[in-house]
């Protein structure tokens, strides 16, 4: 195996999951921290499920060489349910773009006091402009900045723990009193929902990586390392937030609160990194939707890009960022859980047929 290629695959996995929700810390608060130490247990369950779905998607792509990226849904779910997931995933990806707009506005508002519409409109212009004038090597950019954010997030979480290690001892008692926004009624459903909405992003992406991979082992091990790296970042950051829970509770961008506690300059640097991460996620999200509707580089393609960017900006600025994450990710997460069940059924049936033959 080429270990360098393994790292590239791992970086791609991590980068694709990093968006405004992770970079700001909002989804980590809602899906894990709000449940105390049971939420940390949920994060370990997320790791196990990521290992399964990631390897399954890559293997399916490698073994079947899907002609169309969205054929992966028909492979797991059949013709009709697969068609539903095909169209639903496009809708969810667009809604995820709306979350990116809200995250950009919230980040610049919290760190610099700018009106949320400046960050939101600015991000829409950058993302829409990139899609209109060509993606160039945006995927390469994503692959580079994603792991950087993950490493910075891990260091941020470790610093948060070291600043107040005693906070971890009392976090479980304090968290229930803070009335934090939660992704579900209990930690287990929250973990399942988290994997569920991430799967709707990962399905076509990871199966395409598998289809194009020259070496299956490289793609599989890259996925494994990517799942471990991303989940490690989630767990460490969650513990960092828990150690400083009274400071970060109620913040739209808890990552910046934690960074500011370490040093004001770090908060500035991290805010720029968050915005960069949102940008590199927003562009492929918007492009994926528009490319599904119209052929790239045509006048219709450009017009649809501008219209969808404008609509996404309007919605993203009308609803508070934490509510956007709670509504869009949670609802789509449960749809993703059904996909997980169908995947398990398909894989188990395939293994049974292999044994019988």
NUFILUM-342049 format. One line per field, with one value per residue (C-alpha): residue number from 1; residue in three letters; z negated, x negated, y negated. Coordinates in steps of 0.05 Angstrom, whole numbers. Each point is the difference from the previous one (the first is absolute). Example, Ala and Ser with C-alpha at 12.3 -4.5 7.8 and 13.67 -1.06 7.14 Angstrom:
BEGIN
seq	c(1; 2)
type	c(ALA; SER)
z	c(-156; 13)
x	c(-246; -27)
y	c(90; -69)
***
This chain:
BEGIN
seq	c(1; 2; 3; 4; 5; 6; 7; 8; 9; 10; 11; 12; 13; 14; 15; 16; 17; 18; 19; 20; 21; 22; 23; 24; 25; 26; 27; 28; 29; 30; 31; 32; 33; 34; 35; 36; 37; 38; 39; 40; 41; 42; 43; 44; 45; 46; 47; 48; 49; 50; 51; 52; 53; 54; 55; 56; 57; 58; 59; 60; 61; 62; 63; 64; 65; 66; 67; 68; 69; 70; 71; 72; 73; 74; 75; 76; 77; 78; 79; 80; 81; 82; 83; 84; 85; 86; 87; 88; 89; 90; 91; 92; 93; 94; 95; 96; 97; 98; 99; 100; 101; 102; 103; 104; 105; 106; 107; 108; 109; 110; 111; 112; 113; 114; 115; 116; 117; 118; 119; 120; 121; 122; 123; 124; 125; 126; 127; 128; 129; 130; 131; 132; 133; 134; 135; 136; 137; 138; 139; 140; 141; 142; 143; 144; 145; 146; 147; 148; 149; 150; 151; 152; 153; 154; 155; 156; 157; 158; 159; 160; 161; 162; 163; 164; 165; 166; 167; 168; 169; 170; 171; 172; 173; 174; 175; 176; 177; 178; 179; 180; 181; 182; 183; 184; 185; 186; 187; 188; 189; 190; 191; 192; 193; 194; 195; 196; 197; 198; 199; 200; 201; 202; 203; 204; 205; 206; 207; 208; 209; 210; 211; 212; 213; 214; 215; 216; 217; 218; 219; 220; 221; 222; 223; 224; 225; 226; 227; 228; 229; 230; 231; 232; 233; 234; 235; 236; 237; 238; 239; 240; 241; 242; 243; 244; 245; 246; 247; 248; 249; 250; 251; 252; 253; 254; 255; 256; 257; 258; 259; 260; 261; 262; 263; 264; 265; 266; 267; 268; 269; 270; 271; 272; 273; 274; 275; 276; 277; 278; 279; 280; 281; 282; 283; 284; 285; 286; 287; 288; 289; 290; 291; 292; 293; 294; 295; 296; 297; 298; 299; 300; 301; 302; 303; 304; 305; 306; 307; 308; 309; 310; 311; 312; 313; 314; 315; 316; 317; 318; 319; 320; 321; 322; 323; 324; 325; 326; 327; 328; 329; 330; 331; 332; 333; 334; 335; 336; 337; 338; 339; 340; 341; 342; 343; 344; 345; 346; 347; 348; 349; 350; 351; 352; 353; 354; 355; 356; 357)
type	c(UNK; UNK; UNK; UNK; UNK; UNK; UNK; UNK; UNK; UNK; UNK; UNK; UNK; UNK; UNK; UNK; UNK; UNK; UNK; UNK; UNK; UNK; UNK; UNK; UNK; UNK; UNK; UNK; UNK; UNK; UNK; UNK; UNK; UNK; UNK; UNK; UNK; UNK; UNK; UNK; UNK; UNK; UNK; UNK; UNK; UNK; UNK; UNK; UNK; UNK; UNK; UNK; UNK; UNK; UNK; UNK; UNK; UNK; UNK; UNK; UNK; UNK; UNK; UNK; UNK; UNK; UNK; UNK; UNK; UNK; UNK; UNK; UNK; UNK; UNK; UNK; UNK; UNK; UNK; UNK; UNK; UNK; UNK; UNK; UNK; UNK; UNK; UNK; UNK; UNK; UNK; UNK; UNK; UNK; UNK; UNK; UNK; UNK; UNK; UNK; UNK; UNK; UNK; UNK; UNK; UNK; UNK; UNK; UNK; UNK; UNK; UNK; UNK; UNK; UNK; UNK; UNK; UNK; UNK; UNK; UNK; UNK; UNK; UNK; UNK; UNK; UNK; UNK; UNK; UNK; UNK; UNK; UNK; UNK; UNK; UNK; UNK; UNK; UNK; UNK; UNK; UNK; UNK; UNK; UNK; UNK; UNK; UNK; UNK; UNK; UNK; UNK; UNK; UNK; UNK; UNK; UNK; UNK; UNK; UNK; UNK; UNK; UNK; UNK; UNK; UNK; UNK; UNK; UNK; UNK; UNK; UNK; UNK; UNK; UNK; UNK; UNK; UNK; UNK; UNK; UNK; UNK; UNK; UNK; UNK; UNK; UNK; UNK; UNK; UNK; UNK; UNK; UNK; UNK; UNK; UNK; UNK; UNK; UNK; UNK; UNK; UNK; UNK; UNK; UNK; UNK; UNK; UNK; UNK; UNK; UNK; UNK; UNK; UNK; UNK; UNK; UNK; UNK; UNK; UNK; UNK; UNK; UNK; UNK; UNK; UNK; UNK; UNK; UNK; UNK; UNK; UNK; UNK; UNK; UNK; UNK; UNK; UNK; UNK; UNK; UNK; UNK; UNK; UNK; UNK; UNK; UNK; UNK; UNK; UNK; UNK; UNK; UNK; UNK; UNK; UNK; UNK; UNK; UNK; UNK; UNK; UNK; UNK; UNK; UNK; UNK; UNK; UNK; UNK; UNK; UNK; UNK; UNK; UNK; UNK; UNK; UNK; UNK; UNK; UNK; UNK; UNK; UNK; UNK; UNK; UNK; UNK; UNK; UNK; UNK; UNK; UNK; UNK; UNK; UNK; UNK; UNK; UNK; UNK; UNK; UNK; UNK; UNK; UNK; UNK; UNK; UNK; UNK; UNK; UNK; UNK; UNK; UNK; UNK; UNK; UNK; UNK; UNK; UNK; UNK; UNK; UNK; UNK; UNK; UNK; UNK; UNK; UNK; UNK; UNK; UNK; UNK; UNK; UNK; UNK; UNK; UNK; UNK; UNK; UNK; UNK; UNK; UNK; UNK; UNK; UNK; UNK; UNK; UNK; UNK; UNK; UNK; UNK; UNK; UNK; UNK; UNK)
z	c(0; 12; -69; 31; 38; -64; -34; 59; -6; -75; 10; 50; -49; -56; 44; 28; -69; -25; 11; -41; -50; -20; 9; -44; -51; 4; 23; -52; -54; 23; 18; -56; -54; -18; -24; -46; -3; 35; 59; 1; 2; 59; 35; -6; 31; 56; 12; 7; 48; 41; 8; 26; 47; 27; 17; 28; 46; 25; 12; 36; 46; 13; 13; 42; 37; -1; 66; -37; -69; -26; 21; -68; -29; 48; -17; -74; 3; 66; 58; -34; -70; 33; 44; -62; -33; 65; 2; -75; -6; 50; -42; -63; 31; 18; -71; -25; 44; -38; -65; 26; 14; -71; -29; 38; -25; -72; -1; 25; -45; -63; 13; 32; -17; 73; 20; 18; 70; 17; -14; 32; 63; 6; -4; 52; 47; -9; 8; 57; 36; -5; 28; 57; 22; -10; -58; 23; -55; -56; -18; -11; -44; -41; -9; -29; -45; -29; -38; -22; -33; -32; -29; -25; -31; -36; -27; -20; -38; -35; -21; -26; -43; -27; -18; -44; -13; -61; 45; 27; -70; -9; 73; -7; -57; 33; 70; -16; -34; 61; 45; 60; 69; 15; 65; -28; -62; -20; 15; 40; 49; 6; 19; 51; 28; 6; 41; 39; 27; 12; 42; 48; 14; 2; 44; 69; -20; -30; 52; 54; -34; -2; 74; 20; -47; 32; -65; -44; -62; 5; 4; -57; -46; 18; -20; -66; -18; 21; -44; -59; 10; 6; -59; -43; 15; -20; -66; -20; 17; -37; -62; 7; 2; -60; -40; 13; 8; -38; 46; 67; -16; 39; 51; 75; 12; -62; 34; 1; -74; -17; 46; -31; -70; 22; 34; 38; 60; 5; 5; 60; 34; -14; 25; 67; 2; -14; 57; 47; -20; 12; 69; 22; -20; 26; 71; 15; -34; 45; 61; -11; 0; 60; 41; -12; 30; 58; 41; -27; 31; 37; -10; -34; -48; -20; -9; -43; -42; -14; -15; -48; -34; -11; -27; -45; -27; -16; -38; -34; -28; -21; -48; -58; 15; -59; 22; 72; -24; -46; 52; 64; -25; -49; 48; 55; -51; -12; 75; 1; -56; 46; 54; -52; -13; 74; 8; -56; 31; 69; -26; -43; 58; 47; -49; -8; 75; 6; -54; 32; 68)
x	c(0; -19; 5; 2; 62; 31; -11; 33; 62; 1; -5; 57; 45; -15; 5; 68; 30; -28; 47; 29; 33; -65; -47; 43; 11; 75; 15; -48; 38; 68; -17; -50; -15; 73; 6; -61; -44; 53; -11; -74; 23; 43; -61; -34; 61; -5; -71; 21; 56; -45; -49; 56; 35; -65; -31; 67; 8; -72; 5; 66; -29; -63; 37; 57; -32; 65; 12; 37; -20; 70; 6; -27; 70; 32; -53; 18; 74; 28; 30; 55; -27; -67; 32; 30; -68; -30; 46; 3; -76; -1; 51; -39; -65; 33; 27; -71; -24; 51; -32; -68; 28; 27; -66; -40; 46; -2; -76; -15; 54; -26; -74; 2; 69; 19; 74; 16; 21; -71; -29; 59; 2; -75; -3; 56; -38; -65; 33; 46; -57; -45; 54; 17; -72; -24; -19; -73; -35; 50; -1; -75; 10; 53; -47; -53; 40; 45; -55; -29; 66; 5; -70; 14; 65; -36; -52; 55; 36; -63; -16; 71; -8; -68; 25; 55; -7; 45; 56; 6; 15; 60; 24; 49; 36; 0; 21; 72; 12; -22; 58; -45; 29; 0; 3; 46; 36; -59; -74; 8; 50; -44; -60; 42; 27; -71; -24; 65; -8; -75; 17; 41; -63; -47; 39; -14; -67; -32; 29; -29; -68; 6; 20; -61; -49; -55; -13; 59; -43; -25; 71; 25; -58; 6; 73; -17; -53; 47; 56; -47; -30; 67; 31; -61; 9; 74; -16; -58; 38; 61; -42; -31; 69; 23; -60; 22; 74; 24; -42; 22; 73; 48; -52; 15; -75; -27; -67; -16; 17; -48; -54; 9; -11; -67; -22; 38; -47; 17; 74; -15; -42; 52; 57; -36; -11; 74; 20; -49; 28; 71; -19; -33; 62; 51; -29; 7; 68; 27; -35; 29; 71; -8; -37; 57; 49; -40; -62; -62; -26; 66; 39; 55; -50; -25; 70; 22; -63; 16; 73; -14; -56; 48; 56; -48; -26; 69; 20; -68; 4; 73; -10; -51; -60; 10; 72; -22; -47; 54; 55; -35; -52; 46; 58; -46; -37; 60; 8; -73; 12; 48; -54; -47; 51; 8; -76; -7; 55; -33; -69; 25; 40; -59; -45; 52; 5; -76; -3; 57; -34)
y	c(0; -72; -32; -69; 19; 28; -68; -35; 44; -11; -75; 1; 37; -49; -61; 18; 6; -66; -58; -56; 47; 34; -59; -46; 56; -8; 71; 29; -38; 25; 71; 18; -51; -13; 73; -2; 61; 43; -46; 20; 72; -20; -28; 68; 32; -51; 22; 73; -18; -46; 58; 44; -49; -29; 67; 25; -61; 5; 75; -6; -53; 40; 66; -28; -59; -40; -38; -54; -24; 6; 73; 18; -13; 49; 51; -1; -18; 26; -38; -39; -14; -13; -53; -33; -4; -25; -61; -9; -3; -58; -38; 14; -23; -66; -7; 14; -59; -43; 22; -22; -70; -4; 24; -53; -55; 25; 7; -71; -29; 33; -14; -68; -27; -5; 7; 72; -20; -22; 68; 36; -41; -1; 76; 7; -46; 38; 68; -20; -35; 61; 45; -48; -11; 71; 46; 5; 40; -12; 74; -5; -61; 37; 59; -46; -45; 54; 37; -67; -18; 69; -6; -71; 24; 57; -48; -49; 56; 23; -71; -8; 63; -22; -69; 27; 75; -5; -22; 70; 26; -46; -4; 57; -35; -69; 18; 21; -67; -41; 20; 10; 10; 75; 39; 54; 24; 44; 10; 64; -29; -62; 43; 37; -64; -29; 59; -3; -70; 10; 62; -42; -40; 59; 49; -26; -31; 62; 48; -45; 4; 76; 2; -41; 33; 42; 38; 21; 9; -72; -27; 44; -16; -74; 3; 34; -51; -56; 26; 7; -69; -35; 37; -15; -74; 5; 35; -46; -64; 25; 13; -70; -31; 41; -24; -72; 12; -62; -45; 31; 15; -43; -23; 8; 12; 35; 14; -74; -7; 56; -28; -69; 28; 27; -65; -55; 7; 74; -18; -45; 54; 54; -45; -7; 75; 13; -47; 35; 67; -24; -27; 65; 39; -50; 0; 75; 2; -55; 28; 70; -27; -46; 53; 48; -51; -29; 12; -35; -65; -14; -65; 40; 30; -69; -27; 59; -8; -73; 14; 58; -40; -58; 44; 37; -66; -26; 63; 8; -71; 4; 58; 0; 44; 48; 11; 13; 55; 29; 1; 18; 50; 35; 11; 26; 42; 44; 11; 20; 51; 36; 2; 31; 55; 14; 2; 52; 42; -3; 17; 58; 28; -6; 37; 55; 9; 4; 55; 39; -2)
***
